[in-house]
Amino acid sequence: MNYREPVRSEVLVVAFNSHLFGMNPATGQRIWERTIPTGYPRLYVSTDRVVVLAQTLSCFDLATGSPIWENPAIGDTLLSDGVHVYTGGTGEVFCVLLADGRTLWHDGFKGKGLSPVSLGIPGAVAQLDRNQ
């Protein structure tokens, strides 16, 4: 997967505060709207799904905004390889299956401290912006 080439989409996803929107990128018309937990939402958008990390991890259908799954995985950082969704924060990392939201593994890195987590895979890195 090439993360540097944008993919043309019929939906622009916008998230802030407790709001998640799907919008027509050409006209600005709102297609759908959902309420999400308040905070600094992190997004992963695939060709058919939107994953939001905002106090919990939630997945929505890109075209309709319909909820698909929710997982209590927490963190400040969100990254996906298109099959797995990784969240990290306060010294721990979760791996969740994108297809159904099932947690595959969790590591609390016991004894290593509590701080923001950066995540990386070839071609993509996610890290917490301290300015938020």
N, C-alpha and C positions, 0 to 999 in steps of 0.2 A: 504494500500500500504506500502510495506517495502522499505524504501529509502536506506537501508544499503546493500541490495543484488543487485549486478550489473546485468543488463539484457544484454544478448548477442545480439549484433546488427551487421547487415551487413554494417552499415555506422558509421564511426567515424566523428564527426563534429569538425571542427577547425575554430576558428575565431580570427582575430587580425587585427589591423588598419582598413582598409576598405574592408577586405576580409572575405568571408565565404566559407568554403570548405566542401564537403562531400567526405570522403575518404574510401577506402576499408581498414579495420583495420588489415587484415592479410597481405596485399601486399604493402600498402602505395600508391596505385594507386588512383589518383584523379577521382572521379565519376562525380562531378559537382562543379561549382564555381559561386558565386554571389558577387556582389558589395553591400556593406552596408555602412551607414554613418560612417565616421572616428571617432574613440574614443576608449573607453574601452568596447567592447561588452560584455554583459551578456547573458548567454544562458539558455534555458530550452529545453531539448530534451525528447520527448515522443516516443512511439513506431512507430509513423507515422508523427510527426511534429517537426520542429525546431522553437523556438521562440527566437528572438534576440532583446535585448534592446540596442540600440545605437542611441541616439538622438530621435528616434521614436521606436515604437514597431512593429516588423514585424514577420510574420509567413510564413514558407516555408514547402514544402513537404519534408520529410526526404529522401525518395528514389531518388527523381529527382531534388530537389532544386527549384522546381517551386514555385513562390510566391502564397500564399493563401489569405492573407489579410495584411493590414497595418493600424495602429492606431496611432494617435499623442500622446498617453500617454507617459509621460516622467518620468525620474527618474534615480537613480544610482543603484537601487536594484531591483532584479527580483526574483519572487518566484511563483510556481504553485502547485496546488493540483490535477492537471490532468483534471480539469473542468474549473477552473478560472485561470487567470494569474494576479498577483498582481505586480505593480511597485510602487516604493516609492523613494522620494528624495525631497530636499528642503522643508521639512515639509508637504508634501502631499502624498496621496496614491490613486492609481487608481485600479479598479477591472474590468477586461476585460474577456469576455467569450472566451475560447480557441477555440470553434467550429467556430465562425464567426468574432471574433475581435471586437465585439460590446462592448462599455463601459457600464457596469452595474451600477457603481457608482464611485464617486470621492469625497474625503474629503480633503479640503485644510487646515484643522486645524487652522482656522483663529485666530490670536492673540497668537499662541503658539510658533512662531519663525520659522526660516528657517535653517534647518540643515539636514545632512544625516539621512536616515530612515532605521531602521532594521525591517525586517518582519519575522514572525514565525508562523508556523502551527505545529501540533503534528508530530514529526519525521523530520522536516526540518526547517532550519533557513537560511536567507540570510541577509547579512550586507555588507556595503561598506568597502573596505579595504583602509585605509587612505594612505598606502604606494604606491598607484598607481599614 
